[in-house]
Amino acid sequence: MRNRKEVLKDLVLLRGKIEDLSMELKKYPWDSEAPILKFKRKDLIHVVKKFIDYHISFDTLTNWANALECREDLEFESDDVKEIIFKLANPEINIVTTKIKLEEFIKDFR
């Protein structure tokens, strides 16, 4: 059995199906005394580029962001990174929903 940090890292980098990784993480308690992994700007850019390059759908991008948004075992590198995850997880109330907007975001976010 893989440890929590390994599974969380695969989820952060979207290496596998979100549903499978989420099920694997359910083997561990939801609460976490402290974050065990830092979600970095480069990780966010890596996954957003998968969408821009047509490797994943927008629904997958949204589901991925939802799976990460409120995790206690994950620390966000900056408030900007956390805000983009929130926007991606909640596209119905945010503007970051088009490929063009996400391409601009990647360019500006580096």
MMTF fields as JSON, N, C-alpha, C and O atoms, coordinates in Angstrom:
{
  "mmtfVersion": "1.0.0",
  "mmtfProducer": "UNKNOWN",
  "numBonds": 439,
  "numAtoms": 440,
  "numGroups": 110,
  "numChains": 1,
  "numModels": 1,
  "chainsPerModel": [1],
  "groupsPerChain": [110],
  "chainIdList": ["A"],
  "bondAtomList": [4, 2, 8, 6, 12, 10, 16, 14, 20, 18, 24, 22, 28, 26, 32, 30, 36, 34, 40, 38, 44, 42, 48, 46, 52, 50, 56, 54, 60, 58, 64, 62, 68, 66, 72, 70, 76, 74, 80, 78, 84, 82, 88, 86, 92, 90, 96, 94, 100, 98, 104, 102, 108, 106, 112, 110, 116, 114, 120, 118, 124, 122, 128, 126, 132, 130, 136, 134, 140, 138, 144, 142, 148, 146, 152, 150, 156, 154, 160, 158, 164, 162, 168, 166, 172, 170, 176, 174, 180, 178, 184, 182, 188, 186, 192, 190, 196, 194, 200, 198, 204, 202, 208, 206, 212, 210, 216, 214, 220, 218, 224, 222, 228, 226, 232, 230, 236, 234, 240, 238, 244, 242, 248, 246, 252, 250, 256, 254, 260, 258, 264, 262, 268, 266, 272, 270, 276, 274, 280, 278, 284, 282, 288, 286, 292, 290, 296, 294, 300, 298, 304, 302, 308, 306, 312, 310, 316, 314, 320, 318, 324, 322, 328, 326, 332, 330, 336, 334, 340, 338, 344, 342, 348, 346, 352, 350, 356, 354, 360, 358, 364, 362, 368, 366, 372, 370, 376, 374, 380, 378, 384, 382, 388, 386, 392, 390, 396, 394, 400, 398, 404, 402, 408, 406, 412, 410, 416, 414, 420, 418, 424, 422, 428, 426, 432, 430, 436, 434],
  "bondOrderList": [1, 1, 1, 1, 1, 1, 1, 1, 1, 1, 1, 1, 1, 1, 1, 1, 1, 1, 1, 1, 1, 1, 1, 1, 1, 1, 1, 1, 1, 1, 1, 1, 1, 1, 1, 1, 1, 1, 1, 1, 1, 1, 1, 1, 1, 1, 1, 1, 1, 1, 1, 1, 1, 1, 1, 1, 1, 1, 1, 1, 1, 1, 1, 1, 1, 1, 1, 1, 1, 1, 1, 1, 1, 1, 1, 1, 1, 1, 1, 1, 1, 1, 1, 1, 1, 1, 1, 1, 1, 1, 1, 1, 1, 1, 1, 1, 1, 1, 1, 1, 1, 1, 1, 1, 1, 1, 1, 1, 1],
  "groupList": [{"groupName": "MET", "atomNameList": ["N", "CA", "C", "O"], "elementList": ["N", "C", "C", "O"], "formalChargeList": [0, 0, 0, 0], "bondAtomList": [1, 0, 2, 1, 3, 2], "bondOrderList": [1, 1, 2], "singleLetterCode": "M", "chemCompType": "L-PEPTIDE LINKING"}, {"groupName": "ARG", "atomNameList": ["N", "CA", "C", "O"], "elementList": ["N", "C", "C", "O"], "formalChargeList": [0, 0, 0, 0], "bondAtomList": [1, 0, 2, 1, 3, 2], "bondOrderList": [1, 1, 2], "singleLetterCode": "R", "chemCompType": "L-PEPTIDE LINKING"}, {"groupName": "ASN", "atomNameList": ["N", "CA", "C", "O"], "elementList": ["N", "C", "C", "O"], "formalChargeList": [0, 0, 0, 0], "bondAtomList": [1, 0, 2, 1, 3, 2], "bondOrderList": [1, 1, 2], "singleLetterCode": "N", "chemCompType": "L-PEPTIDE LINKING"}, {"groupName": "LYS", "atomNameList": ["N", "CA", "C", "O"], "elementList": ["N", "C", "C", "O"], "formalChargeList": [0, 0, 0, 0], "bondAtomList": [1, 0, 2, 1, 3, 2], "bondOrderList": [1, 1, 2], "singleLetterCode": "K", "chemCompType": "L-PEPTIDE LINKING"}, {"groupName": "GLU", "atomNameList": ["N", "CA", "C", "O"], "elementList": ["N", "C", "C", "O"], "formalChargeList": [0, 0, 0, 0], "bondAtomList": [1, 0, 2, 1, 3, 2], "bondOrderList": [1, 1, 2], "singleLetterCode": "E", "chemCompType": "L-PEPTIDE LINKING"}, {"groupName": "VAL", "atomNameList": ["N", "CA", "C", "O"], "elementList": ["N", "C", "C", "O"], "formalChargeList": [0, 0, 0, 0], "bondAtomList": [1, 0, 2, 1, 3, 2], "bondOrderList": [1, 1, 2], "singleLetterCode": "V", "chemCompType": "L-PEPTIDE LINKING"}, {"groupName": "LEU", "atomNameList": ["N", "CA", "C", "O"], "elementList": ["N", "C", "C", "O"], "formalChargeList": [0, 0, 0, 0], "bondAtomList": [1, 0, 2, 1, 3, 2], "bondOrderList": [1, 1, 2], "singleLetterCode": "L", "chemCompType": "L-PEPTIDE LINKING"}, {"groupName": "ASP", "atomNameList": ["N", "CA", "C", "O"], "elementList": ["N", "C", "C", "O"], "formalChargeList": [0, 0, 0, 0], "bondAtomList": [1, 0, 2, 1, 3, 2], "bondOrderList": [1, 1, 2], "singleLetterCode": "D", "chemCompType": "L-PEPTIDE LINKING"}, {"groupName": "GLY", "atomNameList": ["N", "CA", "C", "O"], "elementList": ["N", "C", "C", "O"], "formalChargeList": [0, 0, 0, 0], "bondAtomList": [1, 0, 2, 1, 3, 2], "bondOrderList": [1, 1, 2], "singleLetterCode": "G", "chemCompType": "PEPTIDE LINKING"}, {"groupName": "ILE", "atomNameList": ["N", "CA", "C", "O"], "elementList": ["N", "C", "C", "O"], "formalChargeList": [0, 0, 0, 0], "bondAtomList": [1, 0, 2, 1, 3, 2], "bondOrderList": [1, 1, 2], "singleLetterCode": "I", "chemCompType": "L-PEPTIDE LINKING"}, {"groupName": "SER", "atomNameList": ["N", "CA", "C", "O"], "elementList": ["N", "C", "C", "O"], "formalChargeList": [0, 0, 0, 0], "bondAtomList": [1, 0, 2, 1, 3, 2], "bondOrderList": [1, 1, 2], "singleLetterCode": "S", "chemCompType": "L-PEPTIDE LINKING"}, {"groupName": "TYR", "atomNameList": ["N", "CA", "C", "O"], "elementList": ["N", "C", "C", "O"], "formalChargeList": [0, 0, 0, 0], "bondAtomList": [1, 0, 2, 1, 3, 2], "bondOrderList": [1, 1, 2], "singleLetterCode": "Y", "chemCompType": "L-PEPTIDE LINKING"}, {"groupName": "PRO", "atomNameList": ["N", "CA", "C", "O"], "elementList": ["N", "C", "C", "O"], "formalChargeList": [0, 0, 0, 0], "bondAtomList": [1, 0, 2, 1, 3, 2], "bondOrderList": [1, 1, 2], "singleLetterCode": "P", "chemCompType": "L-PEPTIDE LINKING"}, {"groupName": "TRP", "atomNameList": ["N", "CA", "C", "O"], "elementList": ["N", "C", "C", "O"], "formalChargeList": [0, 0, 0, 0], "bondAtomList": [1, 0, 2, 1, 3, 2], "bondOrderList": [1, 1, 2], "singleLetterCode": "W", "chemCompType": "L-PEPTIDE LINKING"}, {"groupName": "ALA", "atomNameList": ["N", "CA", "C", "O"], "elementList": ["N", "C", "C", "O"], "formalChargeList": [0, 0, 0, 0], "bondAtomList": [1, 0, 2, 1, 3, 2], "bondOrderList": [1, 1, 2], "singleLetterCode": "A", "chemCompType": "L-PEPTIDE LINKING"}, {"groupName": "PHE", "atomNameList": ["N", "CA", "C", "O"], "elementList": ["N", "C", "C", "O"], "formalChargeList": [0, 0, 0, 0], "bondAtomList": [1, 0, 2, 1, 3, 2], "bondOrderList": [1, 1, 2], "singleLetterCode": "F", "chemCompType": "L-PEPTIDE LINKING"}, {"groupName": "HIS", "atomNameList": ["N", "CA", "C", "O"], "elementList": ["N", "C", "C", "O"], "formalChargeList": [0, 0, 0, 0], "bondAtomList": [1, 0, 2, 1, 3, 2], "bondOrderList": [1, 1, 2], "singleLetterCode": "H", "chemCompType": "L-PEPTIDE LINKING"}, {"groupName": "THR", "atomNameList": ["N", "CA", "C", "O"], "elementList": ["N", "C", "C", "O"], "formalChargeList": [0, 0, 0, 0], "bondAtomList": [1, 0, 2, 1, 3, 2], "bondOrderList": [1, 1, 2], "singleLetterCode": "T", "chemCompType": "L-PEPTIDE LINKING"}, {"groupName": "CYS", "atomNameList": ["N", "CA", "C", "O"], "elementList": ["N", "C", "C", "O"], "formalChargeList": [0, 0, 0, 0], "bondAtomList": [1, 0, 2, 1, 3, 2], "bondOrderList": [1, 1, 2], "singleLetterCode": "C", "chemCompType": "L-PEPTIDE LINKING"}],
  "groupTypeList": [0, 1, 2, 1, 3, 4, 5, 6, 3, 7, 6, 5, 6, 6, 1, 8, 3, 9, 4, 7, 6, 10, 0, 4, 6, 3, 3, 11, 12, 13, 7, 10, 4, 14, 12, 9, 6, 3, 15, 3, 1, 3, 7, 6, 9, 16, 5, 5, 3, 3, 15, 9, 7, 11, 16, 9, 10, 15, 7, 17, 6, 17, 2, 13, 14, 2, 14, 6, 4, 18, 1, 4, 7, 6, 4, 15, 4, 10, 7, 7, 5, 3, 4, 9, 9, 15, 3, 6, 14, 2, 12, 4, 9, 2, 9, 5, 17, 17, 3, 9, 3, 6, 4, 4, 15, 9, 3, 7, 15, 1],
  "groupIdList": [1, 2, 3, 4, 5, 6, 7, 8, 9, 10, 11, 12, 13, 14, 15, 16, 17, 18, 19, 20, 21, 22, 23, 24, 25, 26, 27, 28, 29, 30, 31, 32, 33, 34, 35, 36, 37, 38, 39, 40, 41, 42, 43, 44, 45, 46, 47, 48, 49, 50, 51, 52, 53, 54, 55, 56, 57, 58, 59, 60, 61, 62, 63, 64, 65, 66, 67, 68, 69, 70, 71, 72, 73, 74, 75, 76, 77, 78, 79, 80, 81, 82, 83, 84, 85, 86, 87, 88, 89, 90, 91, 92, 93, 94, 95, 96, 97, 98, 99, 100, 101, 102, 103, 104, 105, 106, 107, 108, 109, 110],
  "secStructList": [7, 7, 7, 2, 2, 2, 2, 2, 2, 2, 2, 2, 6, 6, 7, 1, 7, 2, 2, 2, 2, 2, 2, 2, 2, 6, 6, 1, 7, 1, 7, 7, 1, 1, 7, 1, 3, 3, 3, 7, 2, 2, 2, 2, 2, 2, 2, 2, 2, 2, 2, 2, 6, 6, 1, 1, 7, 2, 2, 2, 2, 2, 2, 2, 2, 2, 2, 2, 2, 6, 7, 6, 6, 3, 3, 3, 1, 1, 2, 2, 2, 2, 2, 2, 2, 2, 2, 2, 2, 7, 4, 4, 4, 1, 1, 6, 6, 1, 2, 2, 2, 2, 2, 2, 2, 2, 2, 2, 2, 7],
  "xCoordList": [0.846, 0.0, 0.896, 1.861, 0.55, 1.312, 0.964, -0.131, 1.893, 1.597, 0.796, 0.694, 0.251, -0.639, 0.034, -0.583, 1.286, 1.999, 2.174, 2.046, 2.46, 2.618, 1.316, 1.312, 0.227, -1.081, -1.462, -1.949, -1.242, -1.551, -0.731, -1.253, 0.531, 1.393, 0.857, 0.864, 0.393, -0.197, -1.461, -1.714, -2.249, -3.439, -3.044, -3.616, -2.089, -1.632, -1.169, -1.47, -0.444, 0.091, -0.833, -0.503, -1.978, -2.974, -2.351, -2.463, -1.698, -1.11, -2.034, -1.804, -3.064, -4.063, -5.446, -5.617, -6.434, -7.823, -8.146, -7.793, -8.815, -9.165, -9.959, -9.708, -10.909, -11.763, -10.939, -11.153, -9.998, -9.165, -8.267, -8.123, -7.666, -6.783, -7.566, -7.096, -8.755, -9.599, -10.005, -10.031, -10.32, -10.669, -9.472, -9.624, -8.297, -7.096, -6.858, -6.458, -7.107, -6.919, -7.953, -7.712, -9.106, -10.132, -9.696, -10.333, -8.622, -8.091, -7.446, -7.2, -7.178, -6.536, -7.56, -8.521, -7.381, -8.335, -8.406, -7.42, -9.586, -9.764, -8.95, -8.295, -8.995, -8.273, -6.767, -6.303, -6.039, -4.589, -4.052, -4.437, -3.175, -2.621, -1.803, -1.761, -1.162, -0.339, -0.292, -0.452, -0.076, 0.059, 1.264, 2.285, 1.128, 2.229, 2.847, 3.869, 2.222, 2.715, 2.387, 1.314, 3.312, 3.092, 2.684, 3.372, 1.554, 1.064, 1.687, 1.409, 2.527, 3.317, 2.731, 1.95, 3.137, 2.737, 3.036, 2.212, 4.206, 4.586, 3.664, 3.422, 3.148, 2.205, 0.903, 0.336, 0.44, -0.782, -0.613, -1.479, 0.491, 0.758, 0.826, 0.308, 1.464, 1.581, 0.211, 0.027, -0.734, -2.056, -2.88, -3.582, -2.816, -3.558, -3.068, -3.866, -1.775, -1.243, -1.801, -1.962, -2.094, -2.721, -4.062, -4.412, -4.802, -6.076, -5.833, -6.472, -4.927, -4.637, -4.174, -4.519, -3.401, -2.881, -3.847, -3.472, -5.087, -6.153, -5.899, -6.389, -5.144, -4.917, -5.986, -6.213, -6.647, -7.758, -8.885, -8.654, -10.088, -11.257, -11.373, -10.713, -12.226, -12.459, -13.136, -12.861, -14.017, -14.652, -13.613, -13.71, -12.627, -11.563, -10.781, -10.454, -10.477, -9.764, -10.557, -9.997, -11.844, -12.72, -12.795, -12.7, -12.964, -13.022, -11.709, -11.705, -10.602, -9.286, -9.179, -8.759, -9.56, -9.503, -10.418, -10.059, -11.596, -12.512, -11.895, -12.08, -11.165, -10.545, -9.438, -9.103, -8.871, -7.762, -8.164, -7.488, -9.246, -9.592, -9.559, -8.98, -10.134, -10.279, -9.477, -9.802, -8.451, -7.674, -6.826, -6.124, -6.888, -6.088, -4.647, -3.756, -4.419, -3.08, -2.248, -1.142, -2.793, -2.138, -1.941, -2.879, -0.726, -0.416, -0.239, 0.457, -0.863, -0.718, 0.464, 0.625, 1.287, 2.497, 2.197, 2.969, 1.073, 0.715, -0.8, -1.52, -1.262, -2.696, -3.157, -4.305, -2.277, -2.628, -2.941, -3.914, -2.12, -2.327, -3.648, -4.435, -3.879, -5.118, -6.341, -7.368, -6.228, -7.337, -7.654, -8.823, -6.635, -6.873, -7.536, -8.438, -7.111, -7.768, -9.236, -10.1, -9.53, -10.914, -11.695, -12.815, -11.112, -11.79, -12.04, -13.109, -11.072, -11.244, -12.266, -13.004, -12.309, -13.248, -14.678, -15.628, -14.832, -16.148, -16.338, -16.516, -16.304, -16.355, -17.677, -17.732, -18.733, -20.038, -20.096, -20.951, -19.217, -19.215, -17.933, -17.708, -17.098, -15.825, -15.653, -16.383, -14.693, -14.496, -13.444, -13.394, -12.619, -11.515, -12.029, -11.685, -12.839, -13.432, -13.098, -13.446, -12.449, -12.15, -10.675, -9.828, -10.397, -9.019, -8.169, -7.029, -8.711, -7.973, -7.624, -6.494, -8.582, -8.321, -7.247, -6.388, -7.287, -6.29, -4.914, -3.902, -4.859, -3.578, -2.991, -1.789, -3.834, -3.391, -2.9, -1.873, -3.637, -3.282, -1.895, -1.069, -1.634, -0.34, 0.779, 1.824, 0.554, 1.555, 1.845, 3.008, 0.804, 0.953, 1.432, 2.019, 1.192, 1.412, 2.847, 3.248, 3.601, 4.98, 5.897, 7.079],
  "yCoordList": [-1.182, 0.0, 1.251, 1.345, 2.19, 3.438, 4.338, 4.25, 5.2, 6.096, 7.306, 7.567, 8.011, 9.15, 10.213, 10.751, 10.509, 11.547, 11.164, 12.015, 9.909, 9.436, 9.574, 10.033, 9.179, 9.263, 10.724, 11.091, 11.544, 12.97, 13.617, 14.444, 13.257, 13.795, 13.398, 14.211, 12.159, 11.728, 12.524, 12.85, 12.836, 13.652, 15.071, 15.625, 15.654, 17.014, 17.105, 18.081, 16.099, 16.111, 15.435, 15.322, 14.992, 14.306, 13.127, 13.006, 12.276, 11.053, 9.899, 9.185, 9.729, 8.698, 9.301, 10.507, 8.44, 8.905, 9.531, 8.994, 10.664, 11.391, 10.501, 10.488, 9.764, 8.917, 7.854, 7.595, 7.242, 6.195, 6.771, 6.193, 7.921, 8.549, 9.013, 8.878, 9.557, 9.981, 8.797, 8.901, 7.675, 6.468, 5.981, 5.543, 6.06, 5.646, 6.553, 6.083, 7.847, 8.792, 8.611, 8.994, 8.029, 7.795, 6.767, 6.634, 6.042, 5.075, 5.788, 5.188, 7.066, 7.875, 8.833, 9.197, 9.247, 10.18, 11.496, 11.94, 12.109, 13.404, 14.486, 15.298, 14.492, 15.504, 15.247, 14.111, 16.344, 16.253, 17.327, 18.493, 16.933, 17.895, 18.969, 20.118, 18.587, 19.528, 19.068, 17.88, 19.992, 19.594, 18.664, 18.813, 17.719, 16.795, 17.039, 16.446, 17.916, 18.2, 19.64, 20.147, 20.281, 21.655, 21.636, 21.063, 22.274, 22.413, 23.677, 24.784, 23.503, 24.611, 25.152, 24.496, 26.351, 27.032, 26.153, 26.041, 25.534, 24.695, 23.483, 23.014, 22.973, 21.845, 22.285, 21.566, 23.463, 24.014, 24.226, 23.845, 24.827, 25.081, 23.765, 23.664, 22.759, 21.439, 20.87, 20.383, 20.936, 20.352, 21.248, 20.738, 22.556, 23.451, 23.28, 23.346, 23.063, 22.831, 21.546, 21.454, 20.563, 19.34, 19.67, 19.105, 20.586, 21.025, 21.824, 21.573, 22.768, 23.619, 22.773, 23.067, 21.735, 20.859, 19.729, 18.802, 19.812, 18.848, 17.431, 16.461, 17.307, 15.984, 15.63, 14.455, 16.66, 16.436, 17.41, 18.442, 17.075, 17.932, 18.995, 18.921, 19.981, 20.997, 20.38, 20.782, 19.409, 18.723, 18.029, 18.057, 17.41, 16.762, 17.795, 17.566, 18.93, 20.007, 20.506, 20.726, 20.677, 21.126, 20.086, 20.429, 18.827, 17.752, 17.637, 17.386, 17.82, 17.795, 18.913, 18.679, 20.123, 21.264, 21.034, 21.372, 20.46, 20.136, 19.134, 19.236, 18.172, 17.149, 17.727, 17.155, 18.86, 19.469, 20.629, 20.914, 21.293, 22.597, 22.68, 23.626, 21.763, 21.895, 20.867, 20.588, 20.313, 19.29, 19.908, 20.893, 19.335, 19.802, 19.299, 19.866, 18.242, 17.672, 18.298, 17.846, 19.337, 20.009, 21.484, 22.169, 21.956, 23.366, 24.027, 23.496, 25.175, 25.899, 26.847, 27.547, 26.863, 27.68, 29.165, 29.875, 29.623, 31.038, 31.185, 30.261, 32.348, 32.634, 32.672, 32.336, 33.076, 33.084, 31.679, 31.473, 30.724, 29.331, 28.829, 28.188, 29.119, 28.697, 29.322, 28.663, 30.575, 31.263, 30.659, 30.522, 30.301, 29.687, 28.327, 27.985, 27.555, 26.262, 26.492, 25.768, 27.487, 27.816, 28.173, 27.7, 28.993, 29.409, 28.229, 28.124, 27.353, 26.177, 25.206, 24.562, 25.103, 24.195, 24.718, 23.953, 26.018, 26.655, 27.515, 28.727, 26.916, 27.709, 28.446, 29.453, 27.94, 28.573, 29.964, 30.767, 30.262, 31.59, 32.371, 33.445, 31.822, 32.464, 32.573, 31.948, 33.363, 33.641, 32.74, 32.664, 32.067, 31.282, 29.971, 28.892, 30.059, 28.839, 28.594, 27.537, 29.509, 29.295, 28.97, 29.324, 28.294, 27.938, 29.194, 29.233, 30.201, 31.461, 32.097, 32.543, 32.141, 32.717, 31.911, 32.489, 30.603, 29.778, 29.918, 29.864, 30.095, 30.355, 31.676, 31.765, 32.706, 34.005, 33.836, 34.391, 33.079, 32.838, 32.204, 32.638, 31.196, 30.504, 31.489, 31.502, 32.29, 33.272, 34.261, 34.564, 34.768, 35.774, 35.18, 35.89, 33.9, 33.277, 32.787, 32.461, 32.733, 32.202, 33.107, 32.795],
  "zCoordList": [0.0, 0.0, 0.0, 0.758, -0.86, -0.943, 0.231, 0.786, 0.605, 1.706, 1.211, 0.012, 2.152, 1.869, 1.001, 0.082, 1.293, 0.545, -0.921, -1.801, -1.189, -2.572, -3.349, -4.491, -2.733, -3.393, -3.611, -4.68, -2.608, -2.712, -3.822, -4.57, -3.94, -5.005, -6.379, -7.304, -6.519, -7.786, -8.099, -9.258, -7.086, -7.303, -7.709, -8.647, -7.025, -7.339, -8.791, -9.479, -9.256, -10.62, -11.629, -12.809, -11.158, -11.972, -12.732, -13.952, -11.957, -12.509, -12.148, -11.172, -12.934, -12.686, -12.701, -12.879, -12.512, -12.506, -11.155, -10.106, -11.2, -9.985, -9.033, -7.828, -9.577, -8.75, -8.024, -6.84, -8.742, -8.133, -7.042, -5.965, -7.342, -6.362, -5.137, -4.007, -5.361, -4.242, -3.373, -2.147, -4.006, -3.245, -2.428, -1.287, -3.015, -2.294, -1.08, -0.014, -1.252, -0.144, 0.957, 2.101, 0.624, 1.639, 2.678, 3.723, 2.4, 3.367, 4.55, 5.597, 4.365, 5.408, 6.005, 5.326, 7.247, 7.863, 7.09, 6.502, 7.104, 6.422, 7.117, 6.463, 8.442, 9.215, 9.145, 9.055, 9.19, 9.203, 10.145, 10.053, 11.035, 11.982, 11.282, 11.72, 10.201, 9.441, 7.988, 7.707, 7.073, 5.667, 5.484, 6.156, 4.579, 4.309, 2.935, 2.593, 2.152, 0.807, 0.445, 0.772, -0.226, -0.677, -2.148, -2.993, -2.433, -3.805, -4.376, -3.915, -5.378, -5.909, -7.212, -7.901, -7.504, -8.744, -9.958, -10.866, -9.972, -11.119, -11.258, -12.37, -10.135, -10.187, -10.845, -11.668, -10.474, -11.054, -12.554, -13.341, -12.944, -14.363, -15.13, -16.241, -14.538, -15.167, -15.552, -16.667, -14.635, -14.898, -15.818, -16.692, -15.648, -16.536, -17.972, -18.908, -18.154, -19.507, -20.116, -21.333, -19.28, -19.796, -20.452, -21.488, -19.84, -20.423, -21.698, -22.72, -21.645, -22.806, -23.992, -25.137, -23.724, -24.776, -25.157, -25.875, -24.674, -25.002, -24.477, -25.055, -23.398, -22.81, -21.785, -21.494, -21.236, -20.311, -20.655, -21.285, -20.24, -20.49, -19.396, -18.36, -19.655, -18.632, -17.412, -16.281, -17.633, -16.496, -15.617, -14.391, -16.247, -15.487, -14.695, -13.531, -15.313, -14.628, -13.42, -12.346, -13.607, -12.519, -11.403, -10.225, -11.769, -10.763, -10.0, -8.795, -10.7, -10.064, -9.027, -7.894, -9.419, -8.499, -7.292, -6.164, -7.531, -6.432, -5.464, -4.251, -6.004, -5.159, -4.281, -3.244, -4.695, -3.964, -3.069, -2.08, -3.402, -2.833, -1.307, -0.774, -0.609, 0.85, 1.646, 2.8, 1.048, 1.74, 2.842, 2.612, 4.035, 5.163, 5.087, 5.72, 4.319, 4.225, 3.107, 2.812, 2.495, 1.38, 1.716, 2.123, 1.544, 1.767, 0.404, -0.462, 0.215, -1.037, -0.929, 0.071, -1.965, -1.985, -1.767, -1.123, -2.306, -2.164, -2.202, -2.579, -1.811, -1.9, -3.355, -3.644, -4.275, -5.695, -6.195, -6.921, -5.805, -6.201, -5.625, -6.322, -4.372, -3.71, -4.395, -4.559, -4.786, -5.444, -6.812, -7.171, -7.567, -8.878, -8.712, -9.477, -7.736, -7.478, -7.147, -7.641, -6.32, -5.999, -7.267, -7.461, -8.114, -9.35, -10.277, -10.879, -10.393, -11.243, -10.666, -11.411, -9.356, -8.698, -8.749, -8.588, -8.973, -8.973, -10.219, -10.105, -11.392, -12.633, -12.837, -13.542, -12.219, -12.405, -11.774, -12.146, -10.839, -10.215, -10.51, -9.951, -11.392, -11.723, -13.23, -13.999, -13.634, -15.055, -15.704, -16.931, -14.937, -15.482, -16.08, -15.596, -17.115, -17.657, -19.118, -19.645, -19.782, -21.187, -21.376, -20.556, -22.466, -22.784, -22.931, -22.468, -23.562, -23.767, -22.426, -22.224, -21.518, -20.183, -19.452, -18.785, -19.569, -18.897, -19.544, -18.846, -20.848, -21.508, -21.019, -20.768, -20.882, -20.361, -18.921, -18.531, -18.163, -16.765, -16.678, -15.874, -17.485, -17.478, -17.817, -17.167, -18.814, -19.239, -18.122, -17.852, -17.467, -16.417, -15.098, -14.281, -14.88, -13.576, -13.392, -12.274, -14.443, -14.355, -13.66, -13.512]
}
